[in-house]
Each structure stands twice: as structure tokens, then as C-alpha cells.
Amino acid sequence: MLVLSRKQDQKVSFPSLGITVQILRVKGSTVRLGVDAPMEVRIIRDELEDAGPDEKPREHVIRLPQNLRHELRNELNALSISLHLFKQEMDAGYSKDAEATFQKLVTHLERVCTNQVLSREGVSAEKQPESTALLVEDEANEREMLAGFLRLHGYQVATAGDGLEAMEYLENHEKPSVVLIDMRMPRCDGPSTIRRIRENPAYDGVKIFAISGSTPEENHVNPAQDGLNGWFMKPLNPRSLVDAMAVTIGEMEPTAA
């Protein structure tokens, strides 16, 4: 056991774990602590004085409410997409567009306390102009930025705010190469939309990728049985998504693991 002496307002940090403990107040025999830790770290307080000899100490686990976790995932997702979009626009010389994206990036940085967005380097690929994508996402900001990122990679992109808009688009336009769809949306959610697409022979051959802040199990979806070509968790790495789309559509050879 590591034993330290700390005064009020002093901290103890564990950099490799992302955890910081701060002495907030000392009053008599009581010390008030503040613990800053990643969401996935369980914070447990053992109430030893209440536990009998044969009774396990009670656990007090601090968990973020589901709606707050969903909002945070959306913010991180928008931040990740805007970072990738900003880089693409700068590389392409679109300075005015990049400036607007940068302002959005600053806004999301101000909203998010931590911005450790997972990323994975993908291989580059030139997209064929005829590749089309239908992006179905109810969050307008995320939808706009991801659509912009896809267009910079050569895709013709149509957008829809929910499943009903997506089905209306499919009924009145030539079927796209790929559909990218969020799960939790008003009116007609992702799982329902996927089933409607797969049940209609007119849409045979359309690739479908799910983009969600929750798992397939939480959405009662079986990716293989329900005809999904991929499932991407938020926060999204759009570079990885574009690479997977290219491989699935047949524009790029898969890389060796």
C-alpha cells in the first residue's frame, strides 16, 4: 500500500490510468476527496463500519445516466468527424470550408471535458465518382459533417433525418451503393428501417452499415442475420468507416491483419 501525506487542494495523479485524486476539504477527522477518472472506471466506496463479520461491504458505483452517456458519445462523435473533415479540407485547399469546420471543432471542444478519441490509421483509397451513399442520422450537425467527409472521398451523398425520410428517398430515387444508418431516431428507428430495406427485393445489393452509440445487443439486432455489412460504434473514426465501405463495395482490396 502506498501511503502519502497530502494537504488541502493537493492532488495525487495516476497518469497511466487517467485518474486524479484531490483533497478538497479537511474538517476534523473527515476528509473530502474528489476523484476524476474515465467513465469506464468503477468508483467504489467500502462502508466497512456498516458491514458485519459475514457481510460484504456495500458497493457504491458511480455511473453516468444513459441519456448523459448518449449525449457524450454524440459530442465525441461530432468532434471526431469534425477533426477528420478539417484535415481533409486543409489537405484539399478548401480554406474557407476548413475555417467553418474549425469553428465547429472549437465549439465541441468547449463542450467536452475530455477528447481522447480513438483513431486507427487506414489505407488511402480513391473513390469512384459513381459510388453513392444514403446517410440516415437524426443529429443534424453529425449528419452534415459526416456527409462532408464522405463527399471529400468521392461519394455522392444523400441525407435523411430518420427512417421514414430514408424510405421515402429510396422509393423515389435510384438505390444507393451503401446506406449508413443511426439506430436511435424518432418516428422510424434504425432496426426497423434495416428490416424494411432487407425485406424489399428492389434494394438487393445495397450495403448497410450501422453507426450507433450502443451495441447490436442493446438494439436487438443480429448484424449477420439482419443483413448488416458492418457496425461502427460512436465516437466514430470516419477514416475506418470509409475504408470498410470501400472494401465492401469492392473499390479496394482488404488489407492483411
Secondary structure, 3 states (H helix, E strand, C coil): CCCCCCCCCCEEEECCCCEEEEEEEEECCEEEEEEECCCCCCCCCCCHHHCCCCCCCCCCCCCCCHHHHHHHHHHHHHHHHHHHHHHHHHHHCCHHHHHHHHHHHHHHHHHCCCCCCCCCCCCCCCCCCCCEEEEECCCHHHHHHHHHHHHHCCCEEEEECCHHHHHHHHHHCCCCCEEEEECCCCCCCHHHHHHHHHHCHHHCCCEEEEEECCCCHHHCCCCCCCCCCEEEECCCCHHHHHHHHHHHHCCCCCCCC
